[in-house]
Amino acid sequence: MSSLLDLTLAEARDGLAKREFSSLELTEAYIGSMESARSLNAYIVETPDKARDMARAADDVLVMHPGPMNRGVEIASEVADGPYSVILPQVTNGLAIRMAILKLLAGGESA
């Protein structure tokens, strides 16, 4: 595989989705490349610790939404249907739970 710094945005996205490398590995590669930017005397605010924390969290992320959702407004279809989405099970389980609560509130017996 080529260097992580040589990947296009689409290649990085696909590599992360396929778990070919972690968000933390990609972040570390870019943090390392920032060392050379110091010689440019440019104004750069570095927050590598925060970037590492966010990268660690990104690999464990779950996308949730109670539904109904407005695709393209509240959430992108690519995210809603992506590998980290648990929206469908969340909506399915949420409906069953709400139905059970309503049954109990209406005086029905528990199963």
N, C-alpha and C positions, 0 to 999 in steps of 0.2 A: 504494500500500500504506500502511496505517496505521503509526503509530510502532511500533517493535519492543517498546516498553514496554507497549503496549496489547494485545498478543497474549495469548490464553489459553495455557496450557501445551500443550494439544493443537494449537493453531495454530502455536506455536513449533516443536513437534516435527515437524509436517507441513512447515513451511517449511524446516527444516533438512534433512529427508529429500529434499525436492524441490530443494535447493540454491538456494532463493530468496535466502538470505542465509547467511553463514557463522556458525559458532559464535563466532568472534572478534568479528564485528559485533554479535551479540546480547550478548556479554559486555561489550563496550565501552559499549553503550547502558546497561546496568545499572550499570557502574562510574561512568558519568557521572551517573546519577540518585542515586548515593550522596552526591554533594556536598551535596545539599539536606538529607540526614539529619544532617549535622554540626551544623546549627543546633538540633537537638532535644536536644543534650547527652546523647545516649544512648550507652551503652557498645557500640561496634561495633569489631570487629577487621577491618581491611581487609587483604586480600592480593591487590591487583590484579595484581601481576606473576605470581603463581602462577595466578590465574584466567586470565590471558592465555595462559600456557604450556599450561594444560589445554585451553583453547578451541582453540588451534592444533592440538593433538594430536587433539582430538575429530573434526575434519574429515577426518583421515587414518586413523582407527581401522579395524581389521579385527577382526571377531569370529571367533575360532577355538575349536574344541573337537574333541578326537580321537574322540569318540563311544565308546560309546553315551552319550547324555545323558539325564538325568532332567529333562524339561521341567517347569517350575514349581518345581523344587527347586534344581537347579544353575544353570539358565538359563531365563529367560522365553521363551516361544514367540515373542513379538514380537521379541525380540532375535535368537534363533536363525534366524528366517525373515526378518529385516529386511534393509535395503539394504546394510548393512556386513558381513553374514555371508558367510564363505567356508567354512562348515562342510561342506557337501556335497562340494565339490571336494577339500577337505582329507581327508575320510574316504575318498573314492573313490581318490585318489592314494596315501593311506597304505596302503590294502588292497593295491593293486598292488605297492607297494614291499615290504611285508612278505612277500607271496607270492614275489617274486623273490629276496629274501634267504633265505627258507626253501629254495627250490629250489637255490640255490648251496650252502647249508650241507649239503644232502642229497646233494651230489655231482653235481648237474646242471650242464649247460654254460650259459654266459652267451650271450645272444642277440647 
